[in-house]
Every structure is written in C-alpha cells, then in structure tokens.
Amino acid sequence: MDTNILVIGSGISGLTYAIKIAQQNPSLEVVMISKNTLLESNTRYAQGGIAVVSNFKEDSFDKHIKDTMIAGAGECDQDVVKFVVKEGHDRLQELIDWGTHFDKQKNGLHLTKEGGHSEKRIVHHKDKTGLEIQESLIKKIKTFSNISLLQNHTLVDLITDHHSGGNYKRCYGAYVISNLEQEIIKISAQITVLSTGGAGQLFSHTTNPENATGDGLGAAYRAKVFIKGLPFVQFHPTALYPKIKRNTFLISEAVRGEGGILRSLSGKRFMTEYHPKAELAPRDIVARSIAEVVNETGDDYVLLDCKAISEKEFQNQFPTIKENCQKVGINPPHDHIPVIPAAHYFCGGISVNHYGETKLKGLYAIGECSYTGLHGANRLASNSLLESLVFSHRAAINSIDQMKETLPPRDFYLKLPEWKEEHYFSNEKISAIGRIKKQLQNLMTTKVGIFKTSIGLIEAEVELKNIFLETQDIYLQNKLTLGICELRNMVSVAYLMIKQSQDLKQNKGVFYNQDYVE
C-alpha cells in the first residue's frame, strides 16, 4: 500500500488527527491502522472525562495550569501546560460540534471534580466518557472518502533508512501484520503518525485493554527515536479487585469526587493520615497509600465506601460501574467495592516537540505513546484526553505544512523493500509466549511497580536479560506472529523503563524508590 499519511492507532488521538487532515486537505490520502476493531482502544475505557476550564466564574486557566504543575512534581514543561490548558476549550467545542454528547445541567455542562483539581472542571458523559467520544469520532471519520480504515492490523516496525538504503533521515511508513492472516504488508507514507497508546500490559493488574503492549514505543525504540520519562507510570488507585473475564475494571476517581471513602478491611478510614485532601489527593499518593495499607495488613485489597452517594445519584452518574460490580456480586452504593491499584497511564513516551513531531523527520507521536511535557512526573486526572485533542490538532496542522515541503520522490516510496522473512515454524517455542509474558508481568509488578528498590531494579535487569534472550530466540526461529510482535515490544519497553528507573536518583511524582525515602 502507498498513501500520503499513515495513522497507526484508532483512539481519540488518531481519529481526531485523521478527521483534521481530511477537513483541512481532502486531496490527501489517509490510511488508518486499528489493532482490533475501531472501537477497541484505550480511549473507550476512559470513564472520568476531559479536564477543561468551562466555568469561568469560579475556575480559570491559571488554576488549571497550577494544578497541572503541582501534580507533575516540577517535571512539566510550563509552556506546554499553558497552551494545552488554553486551547482545550476550543478543542472541546469541536468534539461537541462533531456530535459528542456530554452531561448537562441548567447553566451549561455538568462538571465534576477529581483528585488534584482545585475546582470542578471535568466534562463527562456519565461514567463512560471515552466510549461516547470513541463512538462519535468513528461516526464522523466514516463520512470522509479520503480515509481508508484497516482494522485488525498491528505495527511491526517503522520503515527508515535502515530498511530503504536511503539517506533522507526520515520515516517512510511502516510494516504491519494482519492479526488474522499473520501476513506482513508494507505501507509507504510521506508522514507516519503513532497513536498507539501505552503499555499497561507490562503489569499484572492494568486498566488497559489486552492490546496495550507498547507497540509504538517498541518500534520507535528500534528506529532509534528518543524516548523519555518511562519510569513515570501512573497507577490508578481504584481498580475493581475481582477481574471480569480476565480484565481489570476501573472504578472512576469521580466516585471519590462525589464522596466515596477508602477504608481498610477492618473499616478504618486511612487516607486522612496520608494527605490533607484525603481521598482526593493526587493519584500517586492515593495509590501508594493503598499499596502500603495492603502490605501492612496482608489483605489483598481495600474497600471503597460509597454510602455517601444516594442510590439514585449513583445509578444516574455511574451506571457502568454499578453494572460491572454487579457482575461479581457487589451492589454499590450499599456494598463496599473491593479495590486495588492498577497500572493505568504512561506519563512518559516518545519525545515530541510542541507539534507532536519526533526527532525523526516524517514521524509524529500523539496521545499516550508520546512525551509532550504536559504531565511531567504525574498526570493530573483527566488531562490525557485534553492532551490528545490539543496535540492531534497541532500535529495535523503541522503535517499539512510539512507536506508542502520538498519530500523524497514518490518513486522512492514505491521502491521500498518488502519485509524480508525466512523464519520457520517452531510451534513448541510459540506456545511459550504466554508463559514468558506472565513471567515479564510478574517481574515488572514486583520490582518495577509502585514500590521500587535499587537492588530490585538491578535484579529486574538481570532477569529481563534472560527473558530477552528467550524472546529473541523465538523471534529468529519463527514466522512472525502477532504474539511475537507484542512480546518483543513489551520486552523493549521494559528494558527502557528499568534502565531509566536506575538513572533516577530521587523520588518524583509517581516514581517511588524506597531507598530514597528520608
């Protein structure tokens, strides 16, 4: 395949970017790759909403900027924080214009409050904001004839000078694998956009779907693109402890915003001992506090007491949470919800400038797979969808400008080599992928999770080397499959996270090494 623009990933970032391109320049051909169906992305699981200043009587841009900077623990890029917060209002209005529905009240949008925010500013659609956004964007994108959608395909590698023998120092597209046929196709493109999400599957408990295996991060690393801030992994404090069909279900922070209280199994409220804002402290503090209580008591989880929320209010605002809790025999707000922290969001990622551009010309990264400087060492709740909207807009405008520049000749793209593969099947080794993945998840959870130690990180590196060698052996001796691709990416991201964690010499935001505690 050959196209002008290749978008890899179909969450809020990729969809928004593609819509912008199609609106601004209908003559450009866009191919969008979706790892599963268009609907299945990290975006659809976002419950809380979008942090946008809407009530200017009580809230302000300065307050939102300050809250973001405080949460980021001194690691935010102040310029980025300012323009993201200020541009958010216009981007939200575009979403509404495209058909996205948000909850309303008499005087405008219904706003809720989440941890770390000084005012109510979370715009939401009940407790399934991400799904509402995803569905409206999919509906919108299907109205453009210049956008081709390729579902059930996964990124294998970016095409660079290493593959092409060229010397333009650019990205020329990507090799992708069909999840069903397990065949690899080459897609050449003048501009390639990574919107591949995070890598929550590195950990045993994650709110991310099964496809969050760091594909964009792994491919960027192999293409020698700079990746920054990977140790800053945000663990959501409250994920439902019993898994539902092997998946960890998130209990939105908005439940605590509406009055939910955390208690130990003995019934003791404990967050008041850890932070003045108690349950509405920044996420890293709440997550660590829960982990500490669990470690001290030996219990598997803590309880979220929702009795301060009325039955009617809970049903109206959190219908999805109620429905999923009932699947495992829990009936909130009457019943306490058993919760545990789970890997939720990667604050780090592929380093980009103010327009989503990486250091490799022709390659952009937007959304969770990118590092923009907005989140610093800890993302403020509901700032992720905001970042996606703002940077997708900026990247699209910048891409159109770049298409006007002098690019390699079209026949150069057409002559890019096909994927070379001479591997043979070894079913015995392919069957080991599931075991290795679980081994990797256990390693990352115990030694590179919420609590770390310097010795633990060294031990993690040693153990990861054995996992890498076994993965490499499988990769070299087998025809490439989706499972091999994912494991290869997870190992690459784990290595980077461990090495970058070793380089950090003080605790910041969500990064916490127990050896650094004074």
N, C-alpha and C positions, 0 to 999 in steps of 0.2 A: 504494500500500500504506500501511497505517496500523498502527502497533504501539506497545507501551509502551516497549520498549528495542530499539535498533538497534546491533548489534555489527558493525563493519567490520574484517574480518581474522580468519583462522582458524588462527593459530598457537597456541602454548601459552597466550598471554595471553588471546586472545579466547575460546578453548574453555574455559579454566578459569573465566573470568568468567561465561560463559553457564551453565555447569554449576552454579556457586554460586547464581546468580539462580534457576534452576529448582528447586534444592533448598530454598532459603530461602523462596521465594514462588511456588508452582506456578500461581497465578492470573495472573501477569504473562506477557504475550506477548513473546517474544523473536524477532527476525529476525536471522540471522547471514549476512553477505555474505562470500563467499570469491572471491578474484580468479580463481583457477583451480579445480581440484578441492580438496576439503577437505584432502587430503594434502599439496598443494604449498604449502609456506610456508618461511620461514627456519628455523623450528624443526626441520623434518625433516633439515636439513643439519648440525645441531649434533652433532658427534662426541663431544667430551670428556665432558660431563656436567653435574652440578649441584654447586656448592660448598656443602656443608652439614656443620657440625660433628656428627660421629656418634661418634667415638672419644674419649670424654671423659677417658680415662686419659692420653692423650698430647696431645690437642688441647683447645681451649677457645674460647668465644665471643670472649674478649679477643684471642686470637691472630688469629682470622679478621678481627676488626674492625681490628686493627693492620695486617695485610697489605693489607686493602682501602684503608685510609687512605694507606699508603705508595704503593701503585700509583696512587692518584688524585692524587698530587702536590700535596696541600694544597687541592684543589678540592672534596673530598667534603663533603656535609652529614653531620656526625657523628651527629646524631640519627637520620637515615635509615639510616645504616650500622648503627647499634646495633639498631634494631628489625627490619631486614631479616635480619640475621645471627641474631638470637634467635628470630624467628618462622619461620625456614626449616625447622627440624626438624619442626614440626607440619604445615607445608605439604607437605613431602616424604612424610610418613606418609599424608596424604590421597591423594597420587598413587599410592602403593602400594596403598592401600585400593580405589582405582578400577581397579586391575588392571595398573598399570605394573610391569614386571619390571626389577630391577637385579641386576647380578652380585653373587654372594655368596661368602663364604669361611667357614671353620669357625666363627669367632666373630662372624659378622654380615655386614654389607655389605662388598664388596670396594672398598677406597678406593685411588685413585691420586693422584699429585702433579703439579701443573702449575706453570708459571713464576710466581714472585711469592708462592707459598704456602709457609708455613713448616712445614706438616705435610701428610700425606696426608689429603685430605678430599673428593676428587672422587668422587661416587657416579655410576656409569655402567652402561650396558648395552653391553658390548664397545666397539666404536668407532662405534656408531650409536644413541647415547642419544636424540637428538632424534626419530629415526624411531620408536623404541619408545614414547616419550611421545606423539607425534602420533597414532599408531595406537590407543593405549589411550584417549586422550581422545575421539577420533572415535567409537569404540565406545560410550563412556559417554554422549556427547551425544545419540546416536541413541535412547537409552532415554527421552528426555523428549518428551512430546507437545506441550508449550507452546513448543518451539523449532523455528522454521522455518528451513530452510537454503536459501540462494540462491547456487548456485555459478556461476562464470564471469561475475561482475559486478564492476565496478570503480568506486570512488568518483570522482565528477566534482567536486562541490562540496558543502560543508555548507550547509544552509538556515538563514539567520539573519534578523535584522530587515531586512537589506538586500534580501532577496528578498520577505519577507512583508508589509512595511509595518507590522509590529507594533512595539511598544515595550517588550517584555518583557526585552530584552537577554539572549536565550537562543539556544541552538541548538535547532532544531526537526526535525532529521533530516538527510537528505541526498538529493542527486540521484546516481543511479548509472547506469552504462551497461552494457548487455548486451554482452559481448565477442563474441558470435556474431551477434546481430541488429543490433548497433550502435544500439540504441534506448535512449533515456534514460527512466528511470522515477523517480517521486518517492516517497520513503519517509518519511512523517512519523513522528516518535517523540518521546516526552517526554524520553528520555535517549538520547544517542548516544555510542558508545564507539569510539575509534580504536585499533585494534591492528594497524596496517598495516605495521609493520616499518621498516627503514631504507631507504637509497638507494644501495646499493653499486654499482648500475649506472651511477652517475656516473663510474666509473673503468674503465679498460681491462681491468684484472685485478681480479676480485672473487670471493669465495667465495659471494656471494649468488646466488640464482636470478634468472632474467631478469625476474621480476615485481617485483623490489625497486627501484622507481623513485620512491620518496618521495611516494606519493600522499597519505597522511595529512598529511605535513609541508607539501606544496604547498597542500592545501585549507585547512589551519589558517592558513597564512600569508595566504591570500586572505581568510579570515574575521577577520583582524587579531588572531589569538591569538598570545601571546608565545612565541617560540622561542629557545632558549638553548643555547650550547655546541656549535654545529655544527662549529667548527674541530677538535674533538676526535674525529677519525675514526681508529679503530684499524685498523691494517694487520696482518693475520695474517702472521707471519714466514715460514711454510712452506706455500705452496700448490704443488701439482704444476705444474711448468713447462709440459709439453705439455698443451694443452686437450683435453678429452674431449667431442666433439660440441658444440664452441664454449663449453663451460662449464669454469670453473676449479675443480678439485677440491682440497679442503682436506686437508692432512696434519696430523692432530691433534697438539697440543702434548704430548699424553700419550706420543707416540713418543719425544720428547726426555726426558720424565719417566722413561721406562723405560731410558734410556741412549743414545739417539740423539745423534750428534755432528755438528756442522756443519763442513764443510771447503770450501775453495776448490777450483777445478778442478785446481789443482796438487797438492792433497792436504793442504794446510796447515790445521790446526785454528786458527780465528781468534777464537772467542768469548772465550777466556781472556784476550785482550788488551783486551777491551772492558768486562768486568764480572766481579766475583768469583764470581757464580753461573753464569758462562759461558752454556751453552745454556738454563739455567733462569732467566735474568734476565727482568725484566718485558718484555712483548711489544714495547713501543715501542723498547726498547734493542736487542732482537734484530733487529727489522725494519730499523731504521736501520743496524745493523752490516752486515747482509746487503746492503742497498742501497749502502752505502759500498764494500764489497768488490767488488760488481758494477761500480760506477762506476770504481773504481781499476783493475780488471783488464780491463775491457771485455768480460767474459764476460756471457752472458745470464742466468746462474743460478749458484747454489752447490749443493753436494751434502750430502745428509743421510745420514750413515753409520750404519746400524742394526745393524752386525755384533755389537754387544754384547748384542743381543737374540737369543735362540735361535729357531730355525725354528719349533719347537712353540709357544713363547710368542707369537711374532709372529702366527702363524696363529690362535691362540686369542683374542688380545686385539685384533688389528687385521685381521680378515678382509676388511672392506670396503675398507680401504686397499690391502691386498695385491691384491685383485681388480681395483681400478681401476688400480693401477700396471701390472698385467699386461696391461691393455688397450692400453697404449702401449709394451709390450715391456720393462718393468722388473720384476725379480723380487726384491723385498726379502725377508728382510734381506741376501741375498747381494749384490744390486746396490745401489749408492748411488742415492738418489732425488733427481733434479734439482728444486730448489725455488726459489721467488721470493716476495717479499711480495705480498699482495693485499688490497685493501680488504675489511674484514671486519665491522666493527661501528661504529655511530654512538653515541658516548657522549652526545652532545647530542640535543636534540629539543624536543618541545612541553613547556613548563614546567608542572609539576603540583605540587599540594600532597601531603601525606602520605597522601591517599586517592585519588590519581590524577585529581583534579579540575583542570580548566584554569580560567583566569580567566573563560571564557565559561560561564555557568550552563547546566547540562544537557549539557555536553560533558566527557567523560573521555578520557584518553590513557594507555595501558598498554603495557608492553613496549618494544621498541627505539625506537619513534617518540616516546617520552616522555623528558623530562629530570627525573629524580626527585632527583638529587643523590647517588645511590649511587656512581656511577662516577667523578665528578669529571673529571679531565683524562685518565684512562686506566683502562679497566675491568680489574679483576683477573679472570684466567681463570676461566670457568665461573660467574661471578656473574650472568650475564644471565638464565639460566633461573630462578635463585633469585629475582631481582628480579621476574620475570614472575609467579611463583607468589604471592609476598607481596603485590604491588600489585594483582593481579587479585582476590584475596580481599578486600583492603581496599576496593577500588573497588566491588565487588559489594555489600558490607555497607552502604557509604555510599549507593549508588544506591537501595537499598531504603528507606533512611531518607528520601532526597530525594523518593521517590515519595509519601511521606506528607504532604509539604508542599503548600501552595497552588500549583497549576500553572495555566498558561493553560487556558481551557475547551477541551474536546475538539473542539468545532465549529471552533475557531480552527485547529487542526491539519488538520482535514478540508478547510478552505478555502485551504490553502497553494497557491500558484500552481504550475502545471506548468512544466517547463523551456521557456523561450522560445528558439526556434531558427529562423532564417530564412536559414541559410547555404546555399550551393550547392556542388556538387561541382567540384573542380578537380584531377583525377587527377594532373596533372603536378606540382602542388605537394605532394600527399600522398606521391608517390614520393620526395620529397626528405627525408622524415622520417628514414630510415635513415642518409643521409649526414650530416644535421645532428647526429644522436645520436652518431655516431662522432667528429665534429668536437668535440663537447662533451666526450666521454670523453677524448679526447687532450689537450684543453686542461686539464681537471681533473687528469689524471695527471701532466702535465709541470710545471704551475705551481701546483697546489693539492694535490699529493700528499704523499708522505713528507717531501720537502725543499721548502721554500718560500723565496722571497726577497721583499723589499718591492717591488722593481721588477716581479718576476714577477706579484705579486698585482694590481698596477696594470694591467699588460698583460692579465692574465686578465679584469679587469673590462671593459676596452675591447673585447676580443674577444667577451666574453659579450653585450655590448650588441647586436652585430651578429646573434648567434645568437638573442637575444630578439626582435629586430625581425622576423627571418625566421619565427620560430615564431609570433609574434603575427599575422603576415600570413596564415599557413596557418590559424590558429585562426579568424580573422574571415571567411575566404572559403570555408570548407568545412563540410559537415555534420560534426559532432563524431564522431570515431572513437577507439578505444582508443589507437592510436598517437599521436594528437594530445594526448590527455589525459596520457599518460605523459611526452611530451616537454615539455609545458607545466609539469608538476610538477618535472621534473628541472632545468629552467632556473630555476625559482623557488628551489629548494633550493641550486643552485649559486651563485646571486646572494647569498643569505643567508650561505652559507659563506665566500664571498670577502670580503664586507663585514665579517663578524665576525672573519675572519682578519686583516684590515687593522687592526682595533681592538686586537688582542692585541699587547702591546709586550714580552713576554718569553716564552721557551720554557717550556712546562709539559707534562708527560706526553707524549702523542702529538703535540702541536703543536710543530713544529720549523721555525723561520725561521733560515736560515743566517746572516743579517745580525746575529742576536742572540748568536751564539757569541762568548764572550770569548776 
